[in-house]
């Protein structure tokens, strides 16, 4: 038997697959070295998020808190995050991104250490709240740094890489956390702290300070760029970006729709499949997580030449179709298909929405914009569960899905219209400049 042709065929096959993989992941090529370091930091930090996926189970099971007490605590987590965000946005623009992130991340992680020594203490919720507060201070600086390191040409690739890193780390961390929850609960907290300290160490050595210098900020004045610096206050800077405000107010309804994958969807699987509902819902979340990890890169490659706002409009249509079809039938295949569709919407939106916001944020206010805009954009997610809960109690679960489909569809159309209006205004400005010449 002549094995040389077979060996040659395998060599050609693997070379072909390697070339295709190289082209696929080539969308992440040419980024600043600091962004690759941030990718590693994101994976490590997200992998160490042991506490949060099991927060409800820990509070009710280990600390014996009631459902009401647990719900109140989760609400407090959302509230305490807000002042932290505002403080972080201001400080990151004044003090710098890197120093703020290092200090606040270390403090945030440090609050988890005593939790491990008193794993069943009533003081643990208060220590977690303190940790969340300082983590809230960190987030605007982290987002501002991402914008500092990129430009409109490579921003979507950078955001996609970070999104991939977060989901990859979170998926791995959840598996570890599931073991720790049952076998070694103190390490839920210590492991979280260790991962955070490790990510800070990598960040400290590999990522430079990125806050724009005064000269860089001043150089944008009069440039006509969407990132042109603004000399006024935060409110004045926001009002100078009307398209960005409108965009954020529209896309908050995407969050309103997407939030129901954690609220109404598990209820629907219970209605459709009874005692097997929880297992079915778990399989849907596994599909969601797997698709996010494996499809983020190819979807980035397919949409990289699109305008970010057009891609965001497409994501809304995918949300409309995916969520709108859930209540049609109890057929398991259709439920899996719907999960695939709305997950594709999640992937497209996660990369392009952030790029659009970054491209329209003034260089002088990046930290503060990354504190305020997520608050506005997250309003839909916040109000969705209580409003839909009341609707389900008053009517039925069946009315939720067509309503969500309509909300997402209308929002997608409005995003598309906003993009067209913005293009026309830009064309008029260009024509006006040409006429003056």
N, C-alpha and C positions, 0 to 999 in steps of 0.2 A: 504493500500500500504506500502510495506517494503522499506524504503528509505536507510537502512543501506548498502545494496549491491551497490546502486548507489553512495553513499558517499564514500565507499571504492574504487570503480572504479575510481572516480575523484581523490582521494588521490594518487592512484597508477599512474594515468596518469600524474598528476602534478609533482609527485616525479620523474617519468621517464624523463619528459621534463626538470626538474631542473637539473637532473644528466647529461643529454646531453649538456645542456647549460654550466654546470660547466666544462665538459670535453673540450668543444669548447673554452671557454675563459681561460681554464687552460694553453693555450699556452703563456699567459701573466703572469703566476704565477712565483714566484721566482726571479723576476727582482729586482734590487736595489731600495730601497724606493724613492730615488731621481728621478728615472725615472717615477714613478707614479705621483710625484709632477710636473715633466716636462709635463706629459700628461695633467694635469689640467691647467697648464700655457698655453700650446698650444691651448687648447679649448677656454680659456678665450681670449687670444690674437687674435686668428683667428675669434672668434665671433665678435670682435670689429673692424674688417676690413670693416668698413662701406663705406669708401671713394672709395676704388679701384674698386669694381664691377660696380660702377656707374660713374666712372671717365669720360668716353667719353660723357655720357649724361649730366653730370654736366658742363663740359667745354663748350659743344655746346649749351645746353639749358639755364643754369643759367648765365654763363659768356659770352654767345654769341660769342664764338670763332668759326672761320671757320673750315671746315674739315681739311684744310691744316695746320692751326695753331695747331689744336688738335693732328694731326698726328706727327707734329714736337715735340710737348711737350711730347708725349708718347715715342718718340725716345730718347729724352733727359733723361727721367726717366731711360731708359735702360743704357744709357751712364754714368750717374752720379753714378749709382750703382757700376760700375767697380772699380774706384779708392777707394771707400769705402770698397769694398771687400778686396783689396790688403792691405790697411791699417789695417783692422780688422784681417786679417790672421797673419800679422806680430806681432801686439800687443797682440793677444791672446796667441801666443807662448812665448812672452817675459813677459808680464804683468800678464797674467792669464785670464781665461774665465769669471769667475763670475763678477769681478769688471768691466771688459770691457762691459759686457752685461747690467749690471745695469745702468751704466753711459750713454751709448749710447742709450739705450731704453728710458730712461727718457728724454734725449734731443730730440730724434726723436718724441716722443709723445707730447712734449711741443710745437713744431712748429704747431700742429693742433689747439691749444687753440685760438690764434688770428684769425685763419681762421673762427671760428664760430662767432666772433664778427664783421667780415667784409666779410660775406658770398658771396658778389657779387663784391669783390674788384679784381682789376687786379693783385694785389700782391699775391693772393692765389697760383697760379702755382709755384711761386718762393719759397714760404714757404713749399709747398709739395715736391719740389725738395730737399730742405734742409733736410726734414724729411727722404726722401728716402736715401740720402747720409749716414746719421747716422744709418739707418736701415741696409744698406749695410755693415757697419762696424760690426754690431752685428752678422750677419749670420755665418761667419766662426767660431766664438767662440761658437755659438750654436751647430753647426755640430761637432766641435771638442769635446765639452762636451759630446755629445751623444756617441762618440767613446770612450772617457775616461771612461765612466760609464759602458761600456759593454765589452764583449769578443766575439770571434768568435762563441761561443756556444749559446749565447742569443741575438746576435746582430740583427738578422732578426726579432725576436719577438719585440724587443725594437723599431726598425724602423717602424714596422707595427703598433704598438700602437700609435706612434707619428703621422704617416700618417693618422690613423683613427681619432685622436684628431683634426688634422688640418681640415679635411674635415667635421667633425661633427660641429665644431665651425663655419666654413665658411658657411655651409648650413644654420645654424640658424641665423648667422649674416646677410646673404643676405636677408632673410625674413624681419628682422627688418629694414635693410637699405632701402628696397623698400618702407616701410611706411614713414620713416624719410625723404626720398628724396622729397616726395610730400607734407608732412605735417609740417615738422620741419627741414629744411635743415641745420641750424647751428649745430644741434645735430649729423649730419653725422661726423663732425669734433670733437665736444666735446665727443661724445660717443666713438670715436676711441681713443681719449686720455685717457678717464676714464678706458676703458678696458686695455689699455697698462699699465697704472699706477697700476691697480689691479693685472695684471699678474706679474709685477715687484715686487710687495709686496709679493706675494706668493712665487715667485722665491727666493727673498732675504732671507726669513725666512726658507724655506724648502729645498733648494738645496745648498750643500756645494761647495767650490772651488774644481775643479777636475784636474787642470793642474798637470801633472806628476812631481814628484820631480826629482832633479838631480840624486839621487841615483836610482830611478826607471828607468830613461832613460838609465843610464850607465849599469844597470843590463841586458839590452837587447842586448848589444854589443856582437857579436860573438855567439848569440843564434841560428842564422839561421832562426829565425821567420820572417814571411812576414811583421811584424810590428817592426822589429829591427831598432833601432835608427840609424841615419846617421849623421856623424860629419861634413859633408861638407855643401855647400850652398844649396839654394833651387833648383837651376838648377841641381846641382850634385845629389841631392836627387831624383829629378824627373827622371833623366837618370838612376839611380840605380833601378828604377821600370819600366822596359820596357813593361812588361805585362799590367801594370796599364795604361800607356800612350796609348798603342794600344787599350785596352778595351774602354777607354774614347773616342778615335777618332772614333771607330766603333759605339758606342752607341749614339754619337751625331746625327747620322742619324735616330735613333729612334725619337729624338726630331724633326727632319726635317719632318718626317711623321706625328707625333702626332699633330704638330702645325696646320695642316690643318683642325682639328675639329673646329677651330675658324675662319678659313678663307674660304676654299673652300666648306666646308660642308654647311654653311648657304646659299651660292650661289647655291649649288646643290638643296637644298630643294625649293628654289625659282623657279628654272627651272622646277622641277618635279611638284610642287603643286601651283605655281603662288602666289596669294595673301595670301594663307594659309601657305606659306613657313615659315614665321617667327614663326607662332604658332607651326608648326611641329618641327622646329629646337629647340624651347624652350622645347618641350616635350622630344626630344632626350637628351638635357642637363639635364633634370630632371631624366631621366632613368640613365644617367651616374652618377650623384651625388648620387642617391639612391643606386645603385649597389656598389659604392665605400664604402658607409657607412655600408651596410648590408653584403657585401661579403668579406671585408678585413680580418676579423677574420677567417672565414672558409677556405679561400684560404691560409692564413698563416698556418693553421693547416694541410692542405693537402700537402703543399710544404716544411714544416719545415725541413724535412730530406734530401731534395735535396741540391746539391751543388749550391751556389748562381749563379754561371756563367751558369749552365745548365738551371736554372729557367729564367734567363735573355734571354737566347736563345729561350726558349718557348714563352716568351712575344713578341719577335720579330715575331714569326710565327703567333701569334694572331693578331698583328698589320697588318701583310701582308694580312691575310684573311679578317679581319674586314674592313680595309680601301680599300683593293683591290676590294671588291664586291660592294662598294657603287654605282658606276655608271652603274652597270649591268642593273638595272630596277628601275622604279619609283614606284614599289610595296612598300607600306608602311610597311608591315610586314618584308620584307627583309631589309629595312632601320633600323627598330628597332632591328632586329637580328644582323646586322652589328655593331650597337652601343653596344650591349651586348658583342660581341666578342672583339672589340678593348678596351672596358672598362676592361674586364678581363685581357687583356694584360697590361693595365695601372696599375692595382692592383698588378699583379705579378712583374712587373718591378720596381715599386716604392719601394717595400720592399727589393728586392734582389740586385738591382744595388748599392744602398747605402751600403749594407752589404759587397759586394765585394770590393768596394773602401775603406771602413774602414779597412777591413782585410789586405789590401795591403799598407796602409799608415804608414810610419815610425812614431813611438811614439814621436819623436823629432820635427816633422814638421806637426802635425795634423792641426793646424790652417792655415798654409800657403797652404797646399795641398787642404784644403776645400775652399780656395779662388781662387786658380788657376784652379783646375779641373772642377768646375762648369762653369767657363768661357769658357773652351775648349768644354765641353759637351753641353753648351747652344748655341754654334755657329750654329748648325743645325736648332734650333728653330728660331734663329734670321734671317737667310737667307731664310728660307722657304717661308714666305708670299710674299716677293718681287719677288723671282725666279718663284714661281708658278703663281703669278699674270701676269708676262711677258709671261709665257707659255700659260696661258689661253687666253691672248690677241692675241698671235701669232697663236695658234692652236684652241683649244676648251677646255671646262671644262671636256669633256669626256676622254681626254688623261691623266688627272691628276691621276685618281684612279689606273689604271693598273701600272703606273709609281711608285706611292707610294707603291703599293703591292710588286713590284719588289725590290725597295730599302730596304723595311723592311725585305723581305725574304732573300736577299743577306746578309744583316747585321746580321740577326739571324744565318745564316750559318757560317759567319766569327767568331761570338762570340763562337759558338759551337767548331769550329776548334781551336780557341785560348785556350779554356778550355782543349782540348785533348793534345795540345802541352805542356801546362803548367803541366798537369798530368804526361806526359812522362818525362819531365825534372826533376820533383820532384822525380819520381821513380828512375831515373838514379843517382841522388844525394844520395838517400837512399841506393842504391846498392853499391855506391862508399864508403859510410861511413861504411857499413857492411864489405866490403872487407878489409878496413884498420884495422878493429878490429881483 
